[in-house]
Amino acid sequence: MDERRMASPMPLQEWANANKPAEGLIYRKGYWSQITFIRDDVPEIFARSDEEYKKLQEGIQVISWHTSKSVRLPVFRIELPDGTVLVMRYNFHNWIVSASSPRDIDDMLMGFLSPEDEAIHRVYCEGFPQDLVYESYGQNKRQFTIELDSGYYCLYTFLFLFDQLIVHKDKSE
């Protein structure tokens, strides 16, 4: 694995502006689509107020990068209100997500998490620092790495369920 950990994390928008893809690249629009999805849509899932939204949005960091389709792409780090940290990347084929939670994640994430899942091999976690590629969910229910299908709907659904069942569960009871 070609680890490209940055000396220090960089705010997402700053990193995106500094790493704009060349005009002629076919996946240039996909780059900006990924940036705006993570920057604008993901914080909306977890925020319960405008203040929380802004804090989450401003807190998204790029900790590393990888290349797909000749485009330099970020590895994102998001810390959620409950202390859970999500690290993720998208390579136009799939999402890889590492979750580190202060408590066990229960089995209710319908089809996304299964105790039978195998660990994701590090080679498929392009750009991830090695210490942020975890075991499978079945091996560790607090720190695990999973693969999700391509596109934004699958990640959005996973994160939405994660929020409802894990992050804000205690607040809704």
Secondary structure, 3 states (H helix, E strand, C coil): CCCCCCCCCEEHHHHHHHCCCCCCCCCHHHHHHHHHHHHHHHHHHHCCCHHHHHHHHHHCEEEEEEEECCEEEEEEEEECCCCCEEEEEECCCEEEEEEECCCCCCCCCCCCCCCCCCCCCHHHCCCCCHHHCCCCCCCCCCEEEEEEECCHHHHHHHHHHHHHHHHCHHHHC
